[in-house]
Amino acid sequence: MDTICLRLNEETPQPCRLVGSGTFSVCRRIVIPAVGVIVMLSIMLAAGASDSIAYSVSPPQVPVLKNTKTAIETSINTEHRQEFFDNYIRKKYPGGMITDLAKGVKRIKVVRYFSSRPVKLNIIETDFYVNPDLAVVPALAGETLNKKAKISYINKKDNAIVSVNGGYFKQQTGAPLGLLMIDGRIYSGAMYNRVAMGIFDNKFEMARAGLNITLHTNKNNLKIDNINQPRTLASHILVYDSLWGKYAPAPPKGGISVIVSGKDIVGTSYSSVAIPENGYVISAPKSKLTPITNDKRLKLEINTTPEWKGVKHIISGGPYLIKDGEIYVDATAQKLNSIAGRNPRTAIGYTSDNNIIIVTADGRESSSVGLTLMELARYMKQIGCVNAMNLDGGSSTVMYGAGGILNSPSYKGGVEISNAVHIVME
């Protein structure tokens, strides 16, 4: 069993709950009511004075006073929240070098010891109450899925505050190997229903996620196995749209590609074929596509499983590290046993208060030996994650912000990657 040996002042921080529960709600009860009394007294005095004033125009409306009170309380709440966040981070990461990358975005650099061996960690923690304009978004290296680029390019292209490498991808082409949604559009389907994080307007969710894809025609309903993913089984029915690139892969031996433009079938092919800008290519064994070749009014219906209504973005990884507050490393179930050993790591999770936490662990050097999946899981729990998952790691692990690389990638400058996770200002 993997063990963690903590040195110096490394003790398990007590998770601190923020607005709505726990510690912070107590702080609010200490500060806000006092301000509320002052504001309400001001309102009462103003109301009393107004009885002796003859207005030549309509008097100020009460909602203006209420808005003023709200603005004052919001300002004080934000100021107090910032102070609380500062103190919370200092206590949570003793001995860490802490810098502000933006309002509500802290970067913490620490060295911790696991099994008596050093690991250099870089941690990003956000507070969306301090800065409601922050957002977490996945991003691609290019306009299509078959592109790779250094993280510095992806970060600057999207004007991100800080970026880390994202999910797994095919080294030869850059195609993401997992579920990816950006701004409500599915870019690629799931692999082995690995764990993914759903990003909503005001919350995050994490689950083993997949897609339910059906092709509807005027005569038939056809179950589609995946979209914009490399073929893993010859029997699968796959769809490739313009996000994949200019050309769809050749169908399997004895298979066929059906070319769809708009809602109509416009051709078939037994080899690689161009993907219509406003359509897609269906690739499968010929026997499975023959029943639809004369159909009309084609429509693809794509739903996530679980049904994440209102989800804006999805980024996949694997395996789980923390599930519902407990360590849960399901590498075997997600076909990821080969990466369980000590490596450079990237992970993402969130706290019960919806703070996002992103961690990179340097490895493959004497001053930082990397982490096993179990060690990473224990650390993500220690720093307060209620759900967390592993992202692509090894040579891909890289963190970029403040105009430079913040960790020490195993390959100087970081390798080219397919996709990333950003913290941005919306």
Buried (B, 14 or more C-beta within 10 A) or exposed (E): EBEBEEEEEBEEBEBBBBBEEBBBEEBBEEBBEEBEEEBEEBBEEEEEEEEEEEEEEEEEEEEEBEEBBEEBBEEBBBEBBBEBBBEBBEEBBEEBEBEBBBBBBBBBBBBBBBBEBBBBBBBBBBBBBBBEEBBBBBBBBBEBBBBBBBBBBBBEBBEBBBBBBBBBBBBEBBBBBBBBBBEEEBBBBBBBBBBBBBBBEEEBBBBBBBBEBEBBBEEEEBEBBBBBBBBEEEEBBBBBBBBBBEBBBBBBEEBBBBBBBEEEBEEBBEEBBBBBEEBBBBBBBBEBBEEBEEBEEBEBEBBBEEEBEEBBBBBBBBBBBBBEEEBBBBBEBBEBEEBBEBBBBBBBBBBBBBBBBBBBBBBBEEEBBBBBBBBBBBBBBBBBBBBBBBBBBBBBBBBBBEEEBBBBBBBEEBBBBBBBBBBBBE
